[in-house]
């Protein structure tokens, strides 16, 4: 589920600001962008985020409004300078060049090295943690607002699927009677004046009727829809369970469509598949 939250907290010499944002993703992926010296704090950051979020790609951005973390120090290599100077003197002597050595000749990284000396930023970590927790509170508030809209949309689609299921059930009962009546009429025409095995005819008729009977599929579909309604009100993460139930509901709808040769039912099945696919897209936003 998408969301955004930010917060700031004081740290020694300044402030630290944390931004948390997420986009839809099936599994949890926490990415932290922070100053290099905050590396030891990143594990705590990830664990804090995992306590609030179960799914999605979550990006945490850390910025400091404080003095630079690192300062530079120039280190001189005297041995390299002496060798460098001796080499230049030999070259000047061989070429017959007069005058002293120019200071610019010593501007090489072998002689002067700039070294970063990192400061201890561990005292800043408690402030960063406070900012992160507050940002996550605001992040959760934004996700709950979006979740309420998502809940209404998904419930409306499940209600529509339930209405389709009731319509299909009515059509299925009529279709089954029509199949039985047409089969009886056709058998009577084909077997008129012939000696037949009535038991075998009854057996074949029962097989044809059974192929058009979708009672079990309708019962399972109604059960899946009822379970989906219950999960929408759950307080714990249910996204993966909803995905599974939608997969099962889609299977039952497919079977119903293959069993019943009826234009009205076919149209209802197509509509039901569309609603299930929209729910599958939406459930990617659900934890």
DATAPE-V411159 format. One record per helix or strand of 2 or more residues. SS is the DSSP state (H for helix, E for strand). FROM is the first residue (numbers start at 1). LEN is the number of residues. If there is no record, write none. Layout:
SS;FROM;LEN
SS;FROM;LEN
//
This chain:
E;3;9
E;14;10
E;28;6
H;36;15
E;56;10
E;70;7
H;78;18
H;103;4
E;112;7
H;122;69
H;198;14
H;215;18
H;239;21
H;263;21
//
